[in-house]
Amino acid sequence: MIDKVCNLGKISNKKVNKLLSKTHYTISSGENVFSIFTLECINNNVKILTNSKTIFKYRKLKNNFIYVNYNSENFKNKLK
């Protein structure tokens, strides 16, 4: 669990877009980097932290993503 992260549960698409308009960063797993949520983040200029390097094949989208090695000790220590 990450401090200051709140699960909002199921919310409407309108509320998602309202929240994303105020958001700077989000976390995305590498399994599905083109989920509807991720695409909405891109549309709202939200930077996406991901552990997938495959996204960088898409040159037009690479500026929207930031690669993070979630398994590194350095990353885990920063979350504490």
PDB file of N, CA, C and O in Angstrom:
ATOM      1  N   MET A   1       0.843  -1.189   0.000  1.00  0.00           N
ATOM      2  CA  MET A   1       0.000   0.000   0.000  1.00  0.00           C
ATOM      3  C   MET A   1       0.883   1.244   0.000  1.00  0.00           C
ATOM      4  O   MET A   1       1.914   1.284   0.671  1.00  0.00           O
ATOM      5  N   ILE A   2       0.480   2.233  -0.738  1.00  0.00           N
ATOM      6  CA  ILE A   2       1.211   3.487  -0.837  1.00  0.00           C
ATOM      7  C   ILE A   2       0.449   4.561  -0.060  1.00  0.00           C
ATOM      8  O   ILE A   2      -0.753   4.742  -0.252  1.00  0.00           O
ATOM      9  N   ASP A   3       1.158   5.267   0.816  1.00  0.00           N
ATOM     10  CA  ASP A   3       0.529   6.351   1.584  1.00  0.00           C
ATOM     11  C   ASP A   3      -0.059   7.401   0.656  1.00  0.00           C
ATOM     12  O   ASP A   3       0.489   7.666  -0.414  1.00  0.00           O
ATOM     13  N   LYS A   4      -1.143   7.984   1.052  1.00  0.00           N
ATOM     14  CA  LYS A   4      -1.828   9.062   0.343  1.00  0.00           C
ATOM     15  C   LYS A   4      -2.447   8.621  -0.983  1.00  0.00           C
ATOM     16  O   LYS A   4      -2.790   9.463  -1.812  1.00  0.00           O
ATOM     17  N   VAL A   5      -2.593   7.310  -1.193  1.00  0.00           N
ATOM     18  CA  VAL A   5      -3.282   6.797  -2.372  1.00  0.00           C
ATOM     19  C   VAL A   5      -4.649   6.333  -1.936  1.00  0.00           C
ATOM     20  O   VAL A   5      -4.779   5.572  -0.977  1.00  0.00           O
ATOM     21  N   CYS A   6      -5.661   6.783  -2.630  1.00  0.00           N
ATOM     22  CA  CYS A   6      -7.038   6.483  -2.240  1.00  0.00           C
ATOM     23  C   CYS A   6      -7.739   5.756  -3.380  1.00  0.00           C
ATOM     24  O   CYS A   6      -7.746   6.240  -4.512  1.00  0.00           O
ATOM     25  N   ASN A   7      -8.327   4.599  -3.092  1.00  0.00           N
ATOM     26  CA  ASN A   7      -9.107   3.867  -4.083  1.00  0.00           C
ATOM     27  C   ASN A   7     -10.516   4.443  -4.089  1.00  0.00           C
ATOM     28  O   ASN A   7     -11.215   4.379  -3.078  1.00  0.00           O
ATOM     29  N   LEU A   8     -10.932   4.992  -5.196  1.00  0.00           N
ATOM     30  CA  LEU A   8     -12.251   5.609  -5.303  1.00  0.00           C
ATOM     31  C   LEU A   8     -13.321   4.610  -5.718  1.00  0.00           C
ATOM     32  O   LEU A   8     -14.503   4.951  -5.767  1.00  0.00           O
ATOM     33  N   GLY A   9     -12.919   3.384  -6.016  1.00  0.00           N
ATOM     34  CA  GLY A   9     -13.893   2.379  -6.431  1.00  0.00           C
ATOM     35  C   GLY A   9     -14.418   2.690  -7.820  1.00  0.00           C
ATOM     36  O   GLY A   9     -13.720   3.279  -8.646  1.00  0.00           O
ATOM     37  N   LYS A  10     -15.648   2.288  -8.066  1.00  0.00           N
ATOM     38  CA  LYS A  10     -16.257   2.507  -9.377  1.00  0.00           C
ATOM     39  C   LYS A  10     -16.828   3.921  -9.439  1.00  0.00           C
ATOM     40  O   LYS A  10     -17.677   4.297  -8.631  1.00  0.00           O
ATOM     41  N   ILE A  11     -16.347   4.703 -10.417  1.00  0.00           N
ATOM     42  CA  ILE A  11     -16.831   6.069 -10.591  1.00  0.00           C
ATOM     43  C   ILE A  11     -17.187   6.283 -12.059  1.00  0.00           C
ATOM     44  O   ILE A  11     -16.780   5.509 -12.927  1.00  0.00           O
ATOM     45  N   SER A  12     -17.934   7.319 -12.320  1.00  0.00           N
ATOM     46  CA  SER A  12     -18.372   7.596 -13.693  1.00  0.00           C
ATOM     47  C   SER A  12     -17.210   8.107 -14.539  1.00  0.00           C
ATOM     48  O   SER A  12     -16.212   8.605 -14.017  1.00  0.00           O
ATOM     49  N   ASN A  13     -17.360   7.975 -15.847  1.00  0.00           N
ATOM     50  CA  ASN A  13     -16.337   8.463 -16.774  1.00  0.00           C
ATOM     51  C   ASN A  13     -16.179   9.977 -16.656  1.00  0.00           C
ATOM     52  O   ASN A  13     -15.075  10.501 -16.801  1.00  0.00           O
ATOM     53  N   LYS A  14     -17.260  10.665 -16.399  1.00  0.00           N
ATOM     54  CA  LYS A  14     -17.207  12.125 -16.235  1.00  0.00           C
ATOM     55  C   LYS A  14     -16.326  12.493 -15.035  1.00  0.00           C
ATOM     56  O   LYS A  14     -15.529  13.429 -15.106  1.00  0.00           O
ATOM     57  N   LYS A  15     -16.478  11.742 -13.927  1.00  0.00           N
ATOM     58  CA  LYS A  15     -15.673  12.019 -12.744  1.00  0.00           C
ATOM     59  C   LYS A  15     -14.212  11.641 -12.984  1.00  0.00           C
ATOM     60  O   LYS A  15     -13.309  12.316 -12.489  1.00  0.00           O
ATOM     61  N   VAL A  16     -13.974  10.564 -13.741  1.00  0.00           N
ATOM     62  CA  VAL A  16     -12.605  10.175 -14.082  1.00  0.00           C
ATOM     63  C   VAL A  16     -11.918  11.315 -14.825  1.00  0.00           C
ATOM     64  O   VAL A  16     -10.798  11.696 -14.483  1.00  0.00           O
ATOM     65  N   ASN A  17     -12.577  11.856 -15.830  1.00  0.00           N
ATOM     66  CA  ASN A  17     -11.980  12.949 -16.600  1.00  0.00           C
ATOM     67  C   ASN A  17     -11.785  14.203 -15.765  1.00  0.00           C
ATOM     68  O   ASN A  17     -10.814  14.933 -15.966  1.00  0.00           O
ATOM     69  N   LYS A  18     -12.683  14.463 -14.842  1.00  0.00           N
ATOM     70  CA  LYS A  18     -12.533  15.626 -13.953  1.00  0.00           C
ATOM     71  C   LYS A  18     -11.300  15.442 -13.063  1.00  0.00           C
ATOM     72  O   LYS A  18     -10.521  16.377 -12.874  1.00  0.00           O
ATOM     73  N   LEU A  19     -11.126  14.239 -12.521  1.00  0.00           N
ATOM     74  CA  LEU A  19      -9.955  13.957 -11.683  1.00  0.00           C
ATOM     75  C   LEU A  19      -8.664  13.993 -12.497  1.00  0.00           C
ATOM     76  O   LEU A  19      -7.648  14.517 -12.039  1.00  0.00           O
ATOM     77  N   LEU A  20      -8.709  13.433 -13.704  1.00  0.00           N
ATOM     78  CA  LEU A  20      -7.513  13.423 -14.544  1.00  0.00           C
ATOM     79  C   LEU A  20      -7.088  14.822 -14.965  1.00  0.00           C
ATOM     80  O   LEU A  20      -5.901  15.070 -15.173  1.00  0.00           O
ATOM     81  N   SER A  21      -8.032  15.731 -15.093  1.00  0.00           N
ATOM     82  CA  SER A  21      -7.679  17.102 -15.470  1.00  0.00           C
ATOM     83  C   SER A  21      -6.858  17.797 -14.376  1.00  0.00           C
ATOM     84  O   SER A  21      -6.189  18.796 -14.641  1.00  0.00           O
ATOM     85  N   LYS A  22      -6.909  17.265 -13.140  1.00  0.00           N
ATOM     86  CA  LYS A  22      -6.159  17.829 -12.013  1.00  0.00           C
ATOM     87  C   LYS A  22      -4.907  17.007 -11.684  1.00  0.00           C
ATOM     88  O   LYS A  22      -4.136  17.367 -10.795  1.00  0.00           O
ATOM     89  N   THR A  23      -4.716  15.912 -12.404  1.00  0.00           N
ATOM     90  CA  THR A  23      -3.661  14.950 -12.080  1.00  0.00           C
ATOM     91  C   THR A  23      -2.419  15.189 -12.924  1.00  0.00           C
ATOM     92  O   THR A  23      -2.511  15.565 -14.092  1.00  0.00           O
ATOM     93  N   HIS A  24      -1.260  14.966 -12.321  1.00  0.00           N
ATOM     94  CA  HIS A  24       0.005  15.102 -13.042  1.00  0.00           C
ATOM     95  C   HIS A  24       0.575  13.745 -13.428  1.00  0.00           C
ATOM     96  O   HIS A  24       1.130  13.597 -14.517  1.00  0.00           O
ATOM     97  N   TYR A  25       0.444  12.740 -12.540  1.00  0.00           N
ATOM     98  CA  TYR A  25       1.024  11.423 -12.765  1.00  0.00           C
ATOM     99  C   TYR A  25       0.037  10.333 -12.377  1.00  0.00           C
ATOM    100  O   TYR A  25      -0.822  10.528 -11.516  1.00  0.00           O
ATOM    101  N   THR A  26       0.177   9.174 -13.033  1.00  0.00           N
ATOM    102  CA  THR A  26      -0.577   7.986 -12.653  1.00  0.00           C
ATOM    103  C   THR A  26       0.317   6.772 -12.833  1.00  0.00           C
ATOM    104  O   THR A  26       1.367   6.852 -13.471  1.00  0.00           O
ATOM    105  N   ILE A  27      -0.105   5.643 -12.265  1.00  0.00           N
ATOM    106  CA  ILE A  27       0.659   4.404 -12.352  1.00  0.00           C
ATOM    107  C   ILE A  27      -0.102   3.433 -13.241  1.00  0.00           C
ATOM    108  O   ILE A  27      -1.315   3.270 -13.105  1.00  0.00           O
ATOM    109  N   SER A  28       0.620   2.792 -14.151  1.00  0.00           N
ATOM    110  CA  SER A  28       0.031   1.790 -15.033  1.00  0.00           C
ATOM    111  C   SER A  28       0.911   0.562 -15.027  1.00  0.00           C
ATOM    112  O   SER A  28       2.136   0.668 -15.083  1.00  0.00           O
ATOM    113  N   SER A  29       0.295  -0.598 -14.959  1.00  0.00           N
ATOM    114  CA  SER A  29       1.084  -1.830 -15.033  1.00  0.00           C
ATOM    115  C   SER A  29       1.473  -2.077 -16.482  1.00  0.00           C
ATOM    116  O   SER A  29       0.911  -1.472 -17.395  1.00  0.00           O
ATOM    117  N   GLY A  30       2.413  -2.945 -16.686  1.00  0.00           N
ATOM    118  CA  GLY A  30       2.893  -3.218 -18.025  1.00  0.00           C
ATOM    119  C   GLY A  30       2.018  -4.175 -18.811  1.00  0.00           C
ATOM    120  O   GLY A  30       2.227  -4.353 -20.011  1.00  0.00           O
ATOM    121  N   GLU A  31       1.034  -4.800 -18.157  1.00  0.00           N
ATOM    122  CA  GLU A  31       0.212  -5.790 -18.850  1.00  0.00           C
ATOM    123  C   GLU A  31      -0.620  -5.178 -19.965  1.00  0.00           C
ATOM    124  O   GLU A  31      -0.732  -5.758 -21.045  1.00  0.00           O
ATOM    125  N   ASN A  32      -1.195  -4.027 -19.718  1.00  0.00           N
ATOM    126  CA  ASN A  32      -2.055  -3.417 -20.723  1.00  0.00           C
ATOM    127  C   ASN A  32      -1.834  -1.909 -20.731  1.00  0.00           C
ATOM    128  O   ASN A  32      -2.563  -1.157 -20.083  1.00  0.00           O
ATOM    129  N   VAL A  33      -0.826  -1.484 -21.466  1.00  0.00           N
ATOM    130  CA  VAL A  33      -0.497  -0.054 -21.498  1.00  0.00           C
ATOM    131  C   VAL A  33      -1.460   0.740 -22.370  1.00  0.00           C
ATOM    132  O   VAL A  33      -1.396   1.969 -22.396  1.00  0.00           O
ATOM    133  N   PHE A  34      -2.351   0.058 -23.085  1.00  0.00           N
ATOM    134  CA  PHE A  34      -3.338   0.750 -23.909  1.00  0.00           C
ATOM    135  C   PHE A  34      -4.756   0.533 -23.389  1.00  0.00           C
ATOM    136  O   PHE A  34      -5.694   0.400 -24.175  1.00  0.00           O
ATOM    137  N   SER A  35      -4.910   0.498 -22.083  1.00  0.00           N
ATOM    138  CA  SER A  35      -6.247   0.375 -21.509  1.00  0.00           C
ATOM    139  C   SER A  35      -7.010   1.680 -21.742  1.00  0.00           C
ATOM    140  O   SER A  35      -6.417   2.706 -22.074  1.00  0.00           O
ATOM    141  N   ILE A  36      -8.298   1.627 -21.570  1.00  0.00           N
ATOM    142  CA  ILE A  36      -9.116   2.838 -21.738  1.00  0.00           C
ATOM    143  C   ILE A  36      -8.658   3.912 -20.762  1.00  0.00           C
ATOM    144  O   ILE A  36      -8.587   5.090 -21.114  1.00  0.00           O
ATOM    145  N   PHE A  37      -8.347   3.503 -19.527  1.00  0.00           N
ATOM    146  CA  PHE A  37      -7.879   4.472 -18.535  1.00  0.00           C
ATOM    147  C   PHE A  37      -6.585   5.146 -18.991  1.00  0.00           C
ATOM    148  O   PHE A  37      -6.445   6.364 -18.876  1.00  0.00           O
ATOM    149  N   THR A  38      -5.650   4.366 -19.503  1.00  0.00           N
ATOM    150  CA  THR A  38      -4.383   4.926 -19.967  1.00  0.00           C
ATOM    151  C   THR A  38      -4.598   5.883 -21.129  1.00  0.00           C
ATOM    152  O   THR A  38      -3.970   6.940 -21.187  1.00  0.00           O
ATOM    153  N   LEU A  39      -5.473   5.523 -22.048  1.00  0.00           N
ATOM    154  CA  LEU A  39      -5.763   6.414 -23.174  1.00  0.00           C
ATOM    155  C   LEU A  39      -6.399   7.718 -22.700  1.00  0.00           C
ATOM    156  O   LEU A  39      -6.121   8.780 -23.255  1.00  0.00           O
ATOM    157  N   GLU A  40      -7.247   7.644 -21.683  1.00  0.00           N
ATOM    158  CA  GLU A  40      -7.835   8.873 -21.130  1.00  0.00           C
ATOM    159  C   GLU A  40      -6.778   9.713 -20.425  1.00  0.00           C
ATOM    160  O   GLU A  40      -6.841  10.942 -20.448  1.00  0.00           O
ATOM    161  N   CYS A  41      -5.810   9.057 -19.801  1.00  0.00           N
ATOM    162  CA  CYS A  41      -4.697   9.794 -19.188  1.00  0.00           C
ATOM    163  C   CYS A  41      -3.911  10.552 -20.254  1.00  0.00           C
ATOM    164  O   CYS A  41      -3.558  11.715 -20.061  1.00  0.00           O
ATOM    165  N   ILE A  42      -3.641   9.893 -21.372  1.00  0.00           N
ATOM    166  CA  ILE A  42      -2.920  10.544 -22.471  1.00  0.00           C
ATOM    167  C   ILE A  42      -3.712  11.746 -22.973  1.00  0.00           C
ATOM    168  O   ILE A  42      -3.132  12.802 -23.226  1.00  0.00           O
ATOM    169  N   ASN A  43      -5.016  11.602 -23.119  1.00  0.00           N
ATOM    170  CA  ASN A  43      -5.860  12.701 -23.589  1.00  0.00           C
ATOM    171  C   ASN A  43      -5.879  13.871 -22.618  1.00  0.00           C
ATOM    172  O   ASN A  43      -6.106  15.010 -23.026  1.00  0.00           O
ATOM    173  N   ASN A  44      -5.643  13.601 -21.326  1.00  0.00           N
ATOM    174  CA  ASN A  44      -5.632  14.653 -20.315  1.00  0.00           C
ATOM    175  C   ASN A  44      -4.224  15.089 -19.933  1.00  0.00           C
ATOM    176  O   ASN A  44      -4.031  15.759 -18.919  1.00  0.00           O
ATOM    177  N   ASN A  45      -3.224  14.702 -20.760  1.00  0.00           N
ATOM    178  CA  ASN A  45      -1.819  15.100 -20.546  1.00  0.00           C
ATOM    179  C   ASN A  45      -1.260  14.664 -19.200  1.00  0.00           C
ATOM    180  O   ASN A  45      -0.481  15.391 -18.584  1.00  0.00           O
ATOM    181  N   VAL A  46      -1.651  13.490 -18.745  1.00  0.00           N
ATOM    182  CA  VAL A  46      -1.144  12.923 -17.501  1.00  0.00           C
ATOM    183  C   VAL A  46       0.065  12.052 -17.843  1.00  0.00           C
ATOM    184  O   VAL A  46      -0.004  11.237 -18.763  1.00  0.00           O
ATOM    185  N   LYS A  47       1.165  12.215 -17.118  1.00  0.00           N
ATOM    186  CA  LYS A  47       2.341  11.372 -17.301  1.00  0.00           C
ATOM    187  C   LYS A  47       2.065  10.023 -16.641  1.00  0.00           C
ATOM    188  O   LYS A  47       1.521   9.962 -15.538  1.00  0.00           O
ATOM    189  N   ILE A  48       2.445   8.940 -17.329  1.00  0.00           N
ATOM    190  CA  ILE A  48       2.111   7.604 -16.880  1.00  0.00           C
ATOM    191  C   ILE A  48       3.379   6.870 -16.482  1.00  0.00           C
ATOM    192  O   ILE A  48       4.278   6.685 -17.302  1.00  0.00           O
ATOM    193  N   LEU A  49       3.453   6.449 -15.220  1.00  0.00           N
ATOM    194  CA  LEU A  49       4.571   5.651 -14.744  1.00  0.00           C
ATOM    195  C   LEU A  49       4.264   4.200 -15.071  1.00  0.00           C
ATOM    196  O   LEU A  49       3.207   3.692 -14.697  1.00  0.00           O
ATOM    197  N   THR A  50       5.165   3.535 -15.756  1.00  0.00           N
ATOM    198  CA  THR A  50       4.948   2.144 -16.139  1.00  0.00           C
ATOM    199  C   THR A  50       6.232   1.344 -16.036  1.00  0.00           C
ATOM    200  O   THR A  50       7.330   1.896 -16.104  1.00  0.00           O
ATOM    201  N   ASN A  51       6.083   0.041 -15.871  1.00  0.00           N
ATOM    202  CA  ASN A  51       7.252  -0.835 -15.846  1.00  0.00           C
ATOM    203  C   ASN A  51       7.429  -1.559 -17.169  1.00  0.00           C
ATOM    204  O   ASN A  51       8.206  -2.510 -17.256  1.00  0.00           O
ATOM    205  N   SER A  52       6.726  -1.126 -18.190  1.00  0.00           N
ATOM    206  CA  SER A  52       6.804  -1.748 -19.509  1.00  0.00           C
ATOM    207  C   SER A  52       7.698  -0.925 -20.432  1.00  0.00           C
ATOM    208  O   SER A  52       7.475   0.270 -20.628  1.00  0.00           O
ATOM    209  N   LYS A  53       8.694  -1.570 -20.985  1.00  0.00           N
ATOM    210  CA  LYS A  53       9.568  -0.881 -21.937  1.00  0.00           C
ATOM    211  C   LYS A  53       9.009  -0.946 -23.347  1.00  0.00           C
ATOM    212  O   LYS A  53       9.490  -0.236 -24.230  1.00  0.00           O
ATOM    213  N   THR A  54       7.995  -1.789 -23.578  1.00  0.00           N
ATOM    214  CA  THR A  54       7.460  -1.961 -24.926  1.00  0.00           C
ATOM    215  C   THR A  54       6.791  -0.698 -25.449  1.00  0.00           C
ATOM    216  O   THR A  54       6.706  -0.517 -26.664  1.00  0.00           O
ATOM    217  N   ILE A  55       6.322   0.165 -24.591  1.00  0.00           N
ATOM    218  CA  ILE A  55       5.607   1.371 -25.001  1.00  0.00           C
ATOM    219  C   ILE A  55       6.528   2.298 -25.794  1.00  0.00           C
ATOM    220  O   ILE A  55       6.054   3.096 -26.602  1.00  0.00           O
ATOM    221  N   PHE A  56       7.819   2.199 -25.574  1.00  0.00           N
ATOM    222  CA  PHE A  56       8.733   3.118 -26.220  1.00  0.00           C
ATOM    223  C   PHE A  56       8.952   2.801 -27.701  1.00  0.00           C
ATOM    224  O   PHE A  56       9.697   3.504 -28.384  1.00  0.00           O
ATOM    225  N   LYS A  57       8.305   1.744 -28.195  1.00  0.00           N
ATOM    226  CA  LYS A  57       8.304   1.463 -29.631  1.00  0.00           C
ATOM    227  C   LYS A  57       7.421   2.464 -30.367  1.00  0.00           C
ATOM    228  O   LYS A  57       7.591   2.684 -31.566  1.00  0.00           O
ATOM    229  N   TYR A  58       6.490   3.063 -29.658  1.00  0.00           N
ATOM    230  CA  TYR A  58       5.539   3.998 -30.245  1.00  0.00           C
ATOM    231  C   TYR A  58       6.055   5.416 -30.022  1.00  0.00           C
ATOM    232  O   TYR A  58       5.790   6.024 -28.985  1.00  0.00           O
ATOM    233  N   ARG A  59       6.776   5.927 -30.977  1.00  0.00           N
ATOM    234  CA  ARG A  59       7.470   7.208 -30.830  1.00  0.00           C
ATOM    235  C   ARG A  59       6.552   8.371 -30.477  1.00  0.00           C
ATOM    236  O   ARG A  59       6.933   9.253 -29.707  1.00  0.00           O
ATOM    237  N   LYS A  60       5.347   8.374 -31.034  1.00  0.00           N
ATOM    238  CA  LYS A  60       4.439   9.490 -30.778  1.00  0.00           C
ATOM    239  C   LYS A  60       3.968   9.520 -29.326  1.00  0.00           C
ATOM    240  O   LYS A  60       3.595  10.579 -28.821  1.00  0.00           O
ATOM    241  N   LEU A  61       3.981   8.378 -28.657  1.00  0.00           N
ATOM    242  CA  LEU A  61       3.461   8.299 -27.290  1.00  0.00           C
ATOM    243  C   LEU A  61       4.545   8.288 -26.219  1.00  0.00           C
ATOM    244  O   LEU A  61       4.237   8.422 -25.035  1.00  0.00           O
ATOM    245  N   LYS A  62       5.794   8.132 -26.607  1.00  0.00           N
ATOM    246  CA  LYS A  62       6.826   7.926 -25.598  1.00  0.00           C
ATOM    247  C   LYS A  62       6.968   9.086 -24.610  1.00  0.00           C
ATOM    248  O   LYS A  62       7.431   8.869 -23.491  1.00  0.00           O
ATOM    249  N   ASN A  63       6.593  10.283 -24.977  1.00  0.00           N
ATOM    250  CA  ASN A  63       6.683  11.419 -24.059  1.00  0.00           C
ATOM    251  C   ASN A  63       5.620  11.379 -22.971  1.00  0.00           C
ATOM    252  O   ASN A  63       5.721  12.099 -21.978  1.00  0.00           O
ATOM    253  N   ASN A  64       4.596  10.539 -23.149  1.00  0.00           N
ATOM    254  CA  ASN A  64       3.545  10.419 -22.147  1.00  0.00           C
ATOM    255  C   ASN A  64       3.918   9.433 -21.044  1.00  0.00           C
ATOM    256  O   ASN A  64       3.282   9.418 -19.990  1.00  0.00           O
ATOM    257  N   PHE A  65       4.942   8.608 -21.274  1.00  0.00           N
ATOM    258  CA  PHE A  65       5.282   7.537 -20.350  1.00  0.00           C
ATOM    259  C   PHE A  65       6.635   7.752 -19.702  1.00  0.00           C
ATOM    260  O   PHE A  65       7.552   8.306 -20.307  1.00  0.00           O
ATOM    261  N   ILE A  66       6.742   7.302 -18.456  1.00  0.00           N
ATOM    262  CA  ILE A  66       7.998   7.330 -17.720  1.00  0.00           C
ATOM    263  C   ILE A  66       8.249   5.901 -17.252  1.00  0.00           C
ATOM    264  O   ILE A  66       7.426   5.330 -16.538  1.00  0.00           O
ATOM    265  N   TYR A  67       9.377   5.322 -17.648  1.00  0.00           N
ATOM    266  CA  TYR A  67       9.704   3.954 -17.247  1.00  0.00           C
ATOM    267  C   TYR A  67      10.216   3.946 -15.816  1.00  0.00           C
ATOM    268  O   TYR A  67      11.096   4.727 -15.455  1.00  0.00           O
ATOM    269  N   VAL A  68       9.652   3.047 -14.997  1.00  0.00           N
ATOM    270  CA  VAL A  68      10.062   2.891 -13.606  1.00  0.00           C
ATOM    271  C   VAL A  68      10.250   1.404 -13.338  1.00  0.00           C
ATOM    272  O   VAL A  68       9.378   0.599 -13.664  1.00  0.00           O
ATOM    273  N   ASN A  69      11.376   1.038 -12.751  1.00  0.00           N
ATOM    274  CA  ASN A  69      11.589  -0.347 -12.348  1.00  0.00           C
ATOM    275  C   ASN A  69      10.993  -0.502 -10.947  1.00  0.00           C
ATOM    276  O   ASN A  69      11.635  -0.172  -9.950  1.00  0.00           O
ATOM    277  N   TYR A  70       9.764  -1.007 -10.884  1.00  0.00           N
ATOM    278  CA  TYR A  70       9.051  -1.140  -9.612  1.00  0.00           C
ATOM    279  C   TYR A  70       9.741  -2.098  -8.648  1.00  0.00           C
ATOM    280  O   TYR A  70       9.524  -2.015  -7.439  1.00  0.00           O
ATOM    281  N   ASN A  71      10.561  -2.998  -9.156  1.00  0.00           N
ATOM    282  CA  ASN A  71      11.203  -4.012  -8.315  1.00  0.00           C
ATOM    283  C   ASN A  71      12.520  -3.555  -7.705  1.00  0.00           C
ATOM    284  O   ASN A  71      13.084  -4.264  -6.872  1.00  0.00           O
ATOM    285  N   SER A  72      13.020  -2.401  -8.095  1.00  0.00           N
ATOM    286  CA  SER A  72      14.312  -1.953  -7.570  1.00  0.00           C
ATOM    287  C   SER A  72      14.187  -1.522  -6.109  1.00  0.00           C
ATOM    288  O   SER A  72      13.160  -0.992  -5.687  1.00  0.00           O
ATOM    289  N   GLU A  73      15.235  -1.757  -5.364  1.00  0.00           N
ATOM    290  CA  GLU A  73      15.258  -1.368  -3.943  1.00  0.00           C
ATOM    291  C   GLU A  73      15.172   0.145  -3.787  1.00  0.00           C
ATOM    292  O   GLU A  73      14.556   0.638  -2.842  1.00  0.00           O
ATOM    293  N   ASN A  74      15.789   0.885  -4.710  1.00  0.00           N
ATOM    294  CA  ASN A  74      15.755   2.340  -4.666  1.00  0.00           C
ATOM    295  C   ASN A  74      14.316   2.847  -4.748  1.00  0.00           C
ATOM    296  O   ASN A  74      13.934   3.751  -4.005  1.00  0.00           O
ATOM    297  N   PHE A  75      13.518   2.272  -5.645  1.00  0.00           N
ATOM    298  CA  PHE A  75      12.118   2.681  -5.791  1.00  0.00           C
ATOM    299  C   PHE A  75      11.328   2.335  -4.533  1.00  0.00           C
ATOM    300  O   PHE A  75      10.548   3.152  -4.043  1.00  0.00           O
ATOM    301  N   LYS A  76      11.525   1.132  -4.011  1.00  0.00           N
ATOM    302  CA  LYS A  76      10.801   0.695  -2.805  1.00  0.00           C
ATOM    303  C   LYS A  76      11.141   1.587  -1.614  1.00  0.00           C
ATOM    304  O   LYS A  76      10.261   1.900  -0.813  1.00  0.00           O
ATOM    305  N   ASN A  77      12.394   1.997  -1.487  1.00  0.00           N
ATOM    306  CA  ASN A  77      12.800   2.858  -0.373  1.00  0.00           C
ATOM    307  C   ASN A  77      12.170   4.243  -0.475  1.00  0.00           C
ATOM    308  O   ASN A  77      11.887   4.865   0.548  1.00  0.00           O
ATOM    309  N   LYS A  78      11.948   4.733  -1.685  1.00  0.00           N
ATOM    310  CA  LYS A  78      11.345   6.055  -1.864  1.00  0.00           C
ATOM    311  C   LYS A  78       9.872   6.059  -1.461  1.00  0.00           C
ATOM    312  O   LYS A  78       9.323   7.109  -1.128  1.00  0.00           O
ATOM    313  N   LEU A  79       9.236   4.896  -1.490  1.00  0.00           N
ATOM    314  CA  LEU A  79       7.823   4.811  -1.121  1.00  0.00           C
ATOM    315  C   LEU A  79       7.603   4.806   0.383  1.00  0.00           C
ATOM    316  O   LEU A  79       6.486   5.036   0.848  1.00  0.00           O
ATOM    317  N   LYS A  80       8.650   4.548   1.142  1.00  0.00           N
ATOM    318  CA  LYS A  80       8.517   4.460   2.611  1.00  0.00           C
ATOM    319  C   LYS A  80       8.442   5.814   3.240  1.00  0.00           C
ATOM    320  O   LYS A  80       8.330   5.922   4.461  1.00  0.00           O
TER     321      LYS A  80
END
